[in-house]
């Protein structure tokens, strides 16, 4: 199943209180339940003004549908072609 990185511009994301991050996460999970098990959220990284999300899904279209239904910004979607880490150098 393809893996995608989603970039979401959200000014002040890094300063969002824990309660708001929890509410965003709950909304995302609610939408995912409605879309079915084919779309899976793995994790997200919150930076100063952006959130980078890692999803597994059969298509970019389903990633965009999740964003639409959840009311989440989506600035770019990139399919992961390979994964490397320090063990790749061995």
Residue frames as a rotation matrix with the C-alpha (Angstrom) as fourth column:
UNK 1
0.589 0.808 0.000 0.00
0.808 -0.589 0.000 0.00
0.000 0.000 -1.000 0.00
UNK 2
-0.019 -0.620 0.784 1.45
0.530 -0.671 -0.518 3.41
0.848 0.406 0.341 -0.91
UNK 3
0.081 -0.064 -0.995 2.65
0.931 -0.352 0.098 5.79
-0.356 -0.934 0.032 1.78
UNK 4
0.275 0.105 0.956 2.16
0.604 -0.792 -0.087 9.55
0.748 0.601 -0.282 1.50
UNK 5
-0.578 -0.389 -0.717 3.55
0.771 -0.549 -0.323 12.65
-0.268 -0.740 0.617 3.18
UNK 6
0.354 0.766 0.537 1.03
0.801 -0.545 0.248 15.48
0.482 0.342 -0.806 3.47
UNK 7
-0.806 -0.572 -0.150 2.11
0.581 -0.717 -0.384 19.06
0.112 -0.397 0.911 4.08
UNK 8
0.351 0.934 0.065 -0.45
0.846 -0.345 0.406 21.28
0.402 -0.088 -0.912 5.78
UNK 9
-0.703 -0.506 0.499 0.23
0.268 -0.839 -0.473 24.99
0.658 -0.199 0.726 6.31
UNK 10
0.495 0.802 -0.335 -1.28
0.643 -0.079 0.761 26.02
0.584 -0.592 -0.555 9.60
UNK 11
-0.133 -0.603 0.787 0.10
-0.126 -0.777 -0.617 29.31
0.983 -0.181 0.027 10.96
UNK 12
-0.129 -0.016 0.992 0.96
-0.943 -0.309 -0.127 28.94
0.308 -0.951 0.025 14.64
UNK 13
0.535 0.387 -0.751 0.68
-0.278 0.920 0.276 25.14
0.798 0.061 0.600 14.57
UNK 14
-0.284 -0.778 -0.560 3.60
0.357 0.456 -0.815 24.76
0.890 -0.431 0.148 16.95
UNK 15
-0.923 -0.037 0.384 1.85
-0.297 -0.566 -0.769 26.92
0.246 -0.823 0.511 19.54
UNK 16
-0.006 0.981 -0.195 -1.48
-0.467 0.170 0.868 25.08
0.884 0.096 0.457 19.44
UNK 17
-0.218 -0.027 0.976 -2.55
-0.967 0.138 -0.213 23.98
-0.129 -0.990 -0.056 22.92
UNK 18
-0.961 -0.220 0.168 -2.74
-0.220 0.975 0.016 20.26
-0.167 -0.022 -0.986 23.62
UNK 19
-0.257 0.949 0.185 -6.56
0.085 0.213 -0.973 20.45
-0.963 -0.234 -0.136 23.75
UNK 20
0.399 0.399 -0.825 -6.71
-0.721 -0.420 -0.552 21.76
-0.567 0.815 0.120 20.19
UNK 21
-0.537 -0.646 -0.543 -4.27
-0.834 0.503 0.228 19.14
0.126 0.575 -0.809 18.92
UNK 22
-0.835 0.306 0.456 -6.45
0.041 0.863 -0.504 16.51
-0.548 -0.402 -0.733 20.59
UNK 23
0.166 0.965 -0.203 -9.58
-0.168 -0.175 -0.970 17.90
-0.972 0.195 0.134 18.89
UNK 24
0.128 -0.211 -0.969 -7.84
-0.980 -0.178 -0.090 17.90
-0.153 0.961 -0.229 15.48
UNK 25
-0.856 -0.513 -0.070 -6.72
-0.517 0.853 0.071 14.30
0.023 0.097 -0.995 16.06
UNK 26
-0.527 0.741 0.417 -10.21
0.109 0.545 -0.831 13.21
-0.843 -0.393 -0.368 17.08
UNK 27
0.380 0.665 -0.643 -11.73
-0.565 -0.383 -0.731 14.83
-0.732 0.641 0.230 13.98
UNK 28
-0.263 -0.585 -0.768 -9.17
-0.961 0.228 0.155 13.10
0.084 0.779 -0.622 11.78
UNK 29
-0.958 -0.104 0.268 -9.93
-0.168 0.959 -0.227 9.71
-0.233 -0.262 -0.936 13.36
UNK 30
-0.108 0.991 0.081 -13.69
-0.082 0.072 -0.994 10.26
-0.991 -0.114 0.073 12.95
UNK 31
0.381 0.198 -0.903 -13.25
-0.860 -0.283 -0.425 10.96
-0.339 0.939 0.063 9.23
UNK 32
-0.612 -0.700 -0.369 -10.92
-0.780 0.611 0.136 7.97
0.130 0.371 -0.920 8.83
UNK 33
-0.692 0.434 0.577 -13.53
-0.017 0.789 -0.614 5.66
-0.722 -0.434 -0.538 10.38
UNK 34
0.359 0.893 -0.273 -16.01
-0.279 -0.176 -0.944 6.88
-0.891 0.415 0.186 7.77
UNK 35
0.209 -0.364 -0.908 -13.56
-0.977 -0.125 -0.175 6.30
-0.050 0.923 -0.382 4.92
UNK 36
0.971 0.172 -0.164 -12.85
-0.178 0.984 -0.024 2.74
0.158 0.052 0.986 6.01
UNK 37
0.706 -0.689 0.162 -9.68
0.120 0.342 0.932 0.81
-0.697 -0.639 0.325 6.81
UNK 38
0.567 -0.508 0.649 -7.96
0.817 0.245 -0.523 1.48
0.107 0.826 0.553 3.49
UNK 39
0.284 -0.477 0.832 -6.75
-0.031 -0.872 -0.489 4.91
0.958 0.113 -0.263 4.71
UNK 40
0.609 -0.163 -0.776 -4.46
0.771 0.355 0.529 4.84
0.189 -0.921 0.342 7.75
UNK 41
0.703 -0.400 0.588 -2.90
-0.402 -0.906 -0.135 7.75
0.586 -0.142 -0.798 9.60
UNK 42
0.305 -0.676 -0.671 0.51
0.640 0.667 -0.381 6.79
0.705 -0.313 0.636 10.95
UNK 43
0.062 -0.289 -0.955 1.70
0.888 -0.421 0.185 10.01
-0.456 -0.860 0.230 12.60
UNK 44
0.713 0.117 0.691 2.11
0.462 -0.820 -0.338 13.74
0.527 0.560 -0.639 12.19
UNK 45
-0.308 -0.850 -0.427 4.92
0.951 -0.282 -0.124 16.15
-0.015 -0.444 0.896 12.92
UNK 46
0.809 0.587 0.015 3.93
0.583 -0.807 0.093 19.60
0.067 -0.067 -0.996 14.18
UNK 47
-0.390 -0.916 0.096 6.37
0.905 -0.400 -0.141 22.41
0.167 0.032 0.985 13.40
UNK 48
-0.848 -0.030 -0.529 6.11
0.250 -0.903 -0.350 26.17
-0.467 -0.429 0.773 13.81
UNK 49
-0.343 0.714 -0.610 3.64
-0.706 -0.625 -0.333 26.84
-0.619 0.317 0.719 10.99
UNK 50
-0.125 0.272 -0.954 3.09
-0.844 0.477 0.246 23.44
0.522 0.836 0.170 9.37
UNK 51
0.193 0.158 0.968 1.97
-0.614 0.789 -0.006 19.92
-0.765 -0.594 0.249 10.10
UNK 52
-0.382 -0.372 -0.846 3.50
-0.873 0.445 0.199 17.04
0.303 0.815 -0.495 8.15
UNK 53
0.303 0.628 0.717 1.35
-0.765 0.609 -0.210 13.90
-0.568 -0.485 0.665 8.17
UNK 54
-0.807 -0.521 -0.277 2.24
-0.590 0.693 0.414 10.35
-0.023 0.498 -0.867 7.20
UNK 55
0.215 0.942 0.259 -0.59
-0.764 0.327 -0.556 8.26
-0.608 -0.078 0.790 5.75
UNK 56
-0.909 -0.262 0.323 -0.97
-0.014 0.795 0.606 4.90
-0.416 0.547 -0.727 4.08
UNK 57
0.131 0.973 -0.189 -3.67
-0.350 -0.133 -0.927 4.86
-0.928 0.187 0.323 1.40
UNK 58
0.105 -0.054 0.993 -4.39
0.721 0.692 -0.038 3.28
-0.685 0.720 0.111 -1.97
UNK 59
0.055 -0.045 0.997 -4.54
0.904 -0.422 -0.069 6.70
0.424 0.906 0.017 -3.69
UNK 60
-0.925 -0.379 -0.031 -3.87
0.371 -0.880 -0.296 10.40
0.084 -0.286 0.955 -3.36
UNK 61
-0.420 0.848 0.323 -7.56
-0.157 -0.419 0.894 10.99
0.894 0.325 0.309 -4.03
UNK 62
0.411 0.568 -0.713 -8.49
0.582 0.438 0.685 9.31
0.701 -0.697 -0.151 -0.74
UNK 63
-0.450 -0.632 -0.631 -5.94
0.891 -0.362 -0.273 11.46
-0.056 -0.686 0.726 1.10
UNK 64
-0.948 0.107 0.301 -7.54
-0.016 -0.957 0.289 14.57
0.319 0.269 0.909 -0.41
UNK 65
-0.015 0.994 -0.107 -11.03
0.066 0.108 0.992 13.31
0.998 0.008 -0.067 0.45
UNK 66
0.093 -0.053 -0.994 -9.97
0.960 0.270 0.076 12.89
0.264 -0.962 0.076 4.08
UNK 67
-0.836 -0.474 -0.275 -8.75
0.527 -0.833 -0.167 16.51
-0.150 -0.285 0.947 4.11
UNK 68
-0.691 0.643 0.330 -11.95
-0.155 -0.578 0.801 17.73
0.706 0.503 0.499 2.47
UNK 69
0.230 0.847 -0.479 -14.24
0.356 0.385 0.852 15.92
0.906 -0.366 -0.213 4.89
UNK 70
0.116 -0.265 -0.957 -12.19
0.991 0.089 0.096 16.96
0.059 -0.960 0.273 7.91
UNK 71
0.955 0.219 0.199 -11.78
0.230 -0.973 -0.031 20.57
0.186 0.076 -0.980 6.83
UNK 72
0.436 -0.879 -0.192 -8.01
0.414 0.007 0.910 20.21
-0.799 -0.477 0.367 7.00
UNK 73
0.586 -0.322 -0.744 -5.69
-0.713 -0.641 -0.284 22.32
-0.385 0.697 -0.605 4.86
UNK 74
0.486 -0.501 0.716 -3.65
0.503 0.830 0.239 20.38
-0.714 0.244 0.656 2.34
UNK 75
0.490 -0.384 -0.783 -0.82
-0.570 -0.820 0.046 22.13
-0.660 0.424 -0.620 0.53
UNK 76
-0.090 -0.482 -0.872 0.93
-0.935 0.341 -0.093 19.16
0.342 0.807 -0.481 -0.99
UNK 77
0.735 0.231 0.637 0.75
-0.408 0.902 0.144 15.39
-0.541 -0.366 0.757 -1.14
UNK 78
0.002 -0.805 -0.594 3.87
-0.976 0.127 -0.176 13.41
0.217 0.580 -0.785 -2.00
UNK 79
0.943 0.260 -0.210 4.02
-0.237 0.963 0.128 9.68
0.235 -0.071 0.969 -2.51
UNK 80
0.282 -0.859 0.428 6.95
-0.726 0.101 0.681 8.05
-0.628 -0.502 -0.595 -0.70
UNK 81
0.632 -0.117 -0.766 9.03
-0.647 0.464 -0.605 6.16
0.427 0.878 0.217 -3.22
UNK 82
0.104 -0.648 -0.754 11.70
0.375 0.728 -0.574 4.80
0.921 -0.223 0.319 -0.85
UNK 83
0.952 0.065 0.298 12.63
-0.252 -0.384 0.889 4.96
0.172 -0.921 -0.349 2.80
UNK 84
0.139 -0.953 -0.270 16.23
0.282 0.300 -0.911 5.27
0.949 0.051 0.310 3.93
UNK 85
0.963 0.020 0.269 17.81
-0.247 -0.331 0.911 5.45
0.108 -0.943 -0.314 7.35
UNK 86
0.250 -0.954 0.165 21.27
-0.932 -0.192 0.308 4.93
-0.262 -0.231 -0.937 8.85
UNK 87
0.099 -0.209 0.973 21.08
-0.103 0.970 0.219 1.18
-0.990 -0.122 0.075 8.20
UNK 88
0.964 0.243 0.104 20.83
0.091 0.064 -0.994 1.91
-0.248 0.968 0.040 4.46
UNK 89
0.567 -0.811 -0.145 24.49
-0.807 -0.512 -0.293 2.97
0.163 0.283 -0.945 4.61
UNK 90
0.090 -0.550 0.830 25.61
-0.629 0.615 0.475 -0.44
-0.772 -0.565 -0.291 5.87
